[in-house]
């Protein structure tokens, strides 16, 4: 078993083979996709990666897979969907498809709308064992519900809970807006809050949070701050060094 609370440098497929089966509670990662990310000449095999992730994920565990598509000769590749469908083929449930909407993005001159989002595929190994919902304030807390719907497409009837007092909070929707990091030396910086929100949603204190392509270290840093155990892998010695330095400077935060 690879040492936890440690960053391991090397090929993530080979190193994942050293992780015991069924021990990782949560994986959060953003793999390189298509030709959008140059990564020291390394070729990414999503099938082998997903297969190893399924093996090492604990029953009820979650993989948060953040990915997008390149546009080649005027057509999006659809690689993201291929990855999601392959995860189902090997046994994962596609528990949720969330959207990471970027607070800012580079404008491009082309004949299509600007690309401002990436997919967040939430893959579960069976029924998720943990879900700590993110709550947002409702518009009219305390006021009576007036929800109605049409029965058989004709008659308007009162919805479930009609007249009951509206709650102060509701579960968040599955579109999340984050600002990408500007300062990171990594070609695909990962927003701190994206990692933080998903760690809080899908894990509990003391769980193991894993990133097989750790980059500049956002996931393990957030995991440490939120009192989870972390495990990270990266093929780049440069990024491993950066992550270790930042982890040594990171302190625990009080979970909100």
Buried (B, 14 or more C-beta within 10 A) or exposed (E): EBEBBBBBBEEBBEBBEEBEEEBBBBBBBBBBBBEBBEBEEEEBEBEBBBBBBBBBBBEEBBBBBBBBBBBEEEEBBEBBBEBBEBBEEEBBBBBBEBBBEBEEEEEEEEEEEEBBBBBBBBBBBBEBBBEEEBEEEEEEEEEEBEEEEEEEEEEEEEEEEEEEEBEEEBEBEEEBBBEBBEEBEBEBBBBBBBBBBBBBBBBBEEBBBBBBBBBBBBBBBBBBBBBBBBBBBBBBEEBBEBBBEBBEEBEEEEEE
